[in-house]
């Protein structure tokens, strides 16, 4: 019978070859690197990697959605009502609305559409399909987990935290009581930064890293500015959206790495 210690030793010995065997991970950033993912995998010994992946994603959803709702309650009920912070939060939208022009109206619409219901699913679908064709299942799981965690947490949070959108003329027709958090900003981080992590982890040359990260890091702030300019979110909503997107990414990484660690242990135990 193979003991837990023997299995862990086999995994440790086999890990130097992980960089050459990317059929499952597809990119180094999704490979198991110890830490929390390894500890969870140890407790999940004997379970299928897919089962563990789903369990981690569901637990992550509960944590992320809960954290966003608590943050929303603190923001709307405690922080903004004090010392005129709510007025300042609203005033940014007033200033932006007062300086609208035809060019910036169009530019803000384009930047909003980059993180909207057509572009985001398209990028996720392309990434998942390419990874599936190459049988890089961990990439498929990662990108789907990132957008699902973001979207599900956003939906639940907006149902619980009903914050009125800025009191300016709004350029988009969306539910008025769904200001917190910014789903566009969260989705832009979960998807564009997520894809950047995948690309720059696999191809490390400066010719890839510089343009990829320049684009990926520029999109979320531009999306946030566009959503505020169009009167759809307060600055605090955009900031909360950034936190939601980052959280979705981190939990998706954890799920992918944990599933990979479980798979390594199953293979070493055979």
C-alpha positions in Angstrom: 0.0 0.0 0.0 1.3 3.5 -0.9 1.3 5.9 2.0 0.5 9.6 1.8 4.2 10.5 2.5 5.4 8.1 -0.3 2.9 9.7 -2.7 4.0 13.2 -1.8 7.6 12.2 -2.4 6.8 10.8 -5.8 5.0 14.0 -6.7 8.0 16.0 -5.6 10.4 13.9 -7.6 8.1 14.1 -10.7 7.6 17.8 -10.5 10.9 18.8 -12.3 9.4 17.2 -15.5 6.2 19.3 -15.1 7.6 22.0 -17.4 7.9 19.5 -20.3 4.5 17.8 -19.7 1.9 20.5 -20.3 -0.8 18.4 -21.9 -3.1 19.0 -18.9 -2.0 22.4 -17.6 -1.1 24.0 -21.0 0.8 26.8 -19.3 3.1 26.9 -16.3 0.9 29.3 -14.3 -1.7 26.7 -13.8 0.7 24.0 -12.6 0.6 23.0 -9.0 3.1 25.0 -6.9 2.4 23.9 -3.4 0.8 26.3 -1.0 -2.9 26.3 -0.4 -3.6 24.3 -3.6 -1.3 21.5 -2.4 -2.9 21.5 1.1 -6.4 21.2 -0.3 -5.3 18.5 -2.7 -3.8 16.5 0.2 -7.2 16.6 2.0 -9.0 15.7 -1.2 -6.9 12.6 -1.8 -8.9 9.9 -3.6 -11.3 12.2 -5.3 -11.4 12.9 -9.0 -9.6 16.1 -10.1 -12.8 17.4 -11.9 -14.8 16.8 -8.7 -12.3 18.7 -6.6 -12.2 21.5 -9.2 -16.0 22.0 -9.1 -16.0 21.9 -5.3 -13.3 24.6 -5.1 -15.2 26.8 -7.6 -18.4 26.4 -5.6 -16.7 27.2 -2.3 -15.0 30.2 -4.0 -18.3 31.5 -5.2 -19.7 31.4 -1.7 -16.7 33.3 -0.3 -16.4 35.8 -3.2 -20.1 36.6 -3.3 -20.3 36.9 0.5 -17.3 39.2 0.6 -18.7 41.4 -2.2 -22.1 41.7 -0.4 -20.4 42.6 3.0 -18.3 45.2 1.2 -21.4 46.6 -0.4 -23.2 46.9 2.9 -20.2 48.6 4.5 -19.8 50.9 1.5 -23.5 52.0 1.3 -24.5 51.9 5.0 -21.3 52.9 6.8 -18.6 54.5 4.6 -20.4 56.7 2.0 -22.8 58.4 4.4 -20.0 59.8 6.5 -18.1 63.1 6.0 -19.5 63.8 2.5 -17.8 60.8 0.9 -21.1 59.9 -0.9 -21.3 63.4 -2.3 -17.7 63.2 -3.6 -18.4 59.8 -5.1 -21.3 61.2 -7.0 -19.5 64.5 -7.9 -17.1 62.6 -10.2 -20.0 61.5 -12.4 -21.4 65.0 -12.5 -18.1 66.4 -13.7 -17.7 63.7 -16.3 -21.2 64.2 -17.6 -20.7 68.0 -17.8 -17.7 67.4 -20.2 -19.3 65.0 -22.6 -18.6 65.3 -26.3 -19.7 63.3 -29.4 -16.2 61.8 -29.7 -16.0 60.7 -26.1 -19.5 59.4 -26.2 -18.5 57.1 -29.0 -15.2 56.2 -27.5 -16.8 55.3 -24.1 -19.4 53.2 -25.9 -16.6 51.2 -27.7 -14.7 50.7 -24.4 -18.0 49.6 -22.7 -18.7 47.1 -25.5 -15.2 45.6 -25.1 -16.3 44.3 -21.7 -20.0 43.6 -22.6 -22.1 40.6 -23.4 -20.8 40.0 -26.8 -17.0 40.6 -26.6 -16.4 38.8 -23.3 -18.2 35.5 -24.2 -16.5 35.5 -27.5 -13.0 35.8 -26.0 -13.9 33.1 -23.4 -15.3 30.8 -26.1 -12.2 31.2 -28.4 -9.8 30.6 -25.5 -11.7 27.6 -24.3 -12.1 26.1 -27.8 -8.4 26.5 -28.7 -7.4 25.0 -25.4 -9.8 22.1 -25.8 -8.6 21.3 -29.3 -5.0 21.1 -27.8 -6.4 19.1 -24.9 -5.3 21.7 -22.4 -8.2 21.0 -20.1 -6.9 23.1 -17.2 -6.9 26.2 -19.3 -10.5 25.5 -20.3 -11.4 25.1 -16.6 -9.5 28.2 -15.6 -11.0 30.6 -18.1 -14.6 29.3 -17.6 -14.2 29.4 -13.8 -12.9 33.0 -13.9 -15.9 34.3 -15.9 -18.4 32.2 -14.1 -17.2 33.3 -10.7 -17.3 36.9 -11.8 -20.7 36.7 -13.4 -22.4 34.7 -10.6 -21.0 36.8 -7.8 -21.9 40.0 -9.6 -25.5 38.8 -10.1 -26.0 37.7 -6.6 -24.5 40.9 -5.2 -26.7 43.2 -7.3 -29.8 41.3 -6.1 -28.8 42.0 -2.5 -27.2 45.4 -2.7 -29.5 47.8 -4.5 -27.6 51.0 -5.1 -29.0 53.7 -7.3 -26.9 54.6 -10.3 -25.5 58.2 -10.5 -27.9 61.0 -10.7 -26.9 62.2 -14.1 -28.2 61.5 -17.6 -27.3 57.9 -18.2 -26.2 56.9 -21.7 -27.1 53.2 -21.4 -30.5 51.7 -20.5 -29.9 49.3 -17.7 -31.6 48.6 -14.4 -31.3 51.7 -12.3 -30.8 50.0 -9.0 -27.8 47.9 -10.1 -24.9 50.3 -9.7 -22.8 48.2 -7.3 -20.5 46.7 -8.4 -19.4 47.3 -12.0 -19.8 44.1 -13.8 -18.1 45.5 -16.9 -14.9 46.3 -14.9 -14.9 43.0 -13.2 -15.4 41.0 -16.4 -12.6 43.0 -18.1 -10.2 41.9 -15.4 -11.3 38.3 -15.2 -11.0 37.8 -18.9 -8.4 40.1 -20.3 -6.0 39.8 -17.4 -6.7 36.1 -17.3 -5.8 35.6 -20.9 -2.7 37.7 -20.4 -1.6 35.5 -17.6 -2.0 32.4 -19.8 -0.2 33.9 -22.8 2.8 35.5 -20.9 3.2 32.4 -18.7 3.6 30.2 -21.8 5.6 32.7 -24.0 8.0 34.6 -21.8 9.8 36.8 -24.5 9.6 40.6 -24.1 8.1 40.7 -27.6 5.0 38.9 -26.2 4.9 40.2 -22.6 5.2 43.9 -23.2 2.3 44.3 -25.7 0.1 41.7 -24.0 0.4 43.3 -20.6 0.2 46.8 -21.9 -3.2 46.0 -23.5 -4.5 43.8 -20.6 -3.6 46.4 -17.9 -4.9 49.4 -19.9 -8.4 47.9 -20.6 -9.9 47.7 -17.1 -9.1 51.4 -16.1 -10.4 52.6 -19.5 -13.6 50.5 -19.1 -14.0 51.9 -15.6 -13.6 55.5 -16.8 -16.1 54.8 -19.6 -18.7 53.4 -17.3 -18.4 56.4 -15.0 -18.4 58.8 -18.0 -21.6 57.2 -19.3 -23.3 57.7 -15.8 -23.6 54.0 -15.1 -21.4 53.6 -12.1 -19.8 55.6 -9.3 -16.1 55.5 -8.7 -16.6 53.2 -5.7 -18.6 50.8 -7.9 -15.8 50.6 -10.4 -13.3 50.0 -7.6 -15.5 47.2 -6.2 -15.6 45.8 -9.8 -11.9 45.6 -9.9 -11.8 43.8 -6.6 -14.4 41.3 -7.9 -12.5 40.7 -11.0 -9.2 40.1 -9.2 -10.9 37.8 -6.7 -12.5 35.8 -9.5 -9.1 35.4 -11.1 -7.3 34.3 -7.9 -10.0 31.7 -7.1 -9.9 30.4 -10.7 -6.2 29.9 -10.4 -6.6 28.1 -7.1 -9.2 25.8 -8.5 -7.0 24.9 -11.5 -3.9 24.4 -9.5 -5.7 22.3 -6.9 -7.2 20.1 -9.6 -3.7 19.7 -11.0 -2.2 18.8 -7.6 -4.9 16.1 -7.2 -4.1 14.8 -10.7 -0.4 14.6 -9.9 -1.1 12.6 -6.7 -3.4 10.2 -8.5 -0.8 9.6 -11.2 2.0 9.1 -8.6 0.0 6.7 -6.6 -0.5 4.3 -9.6 
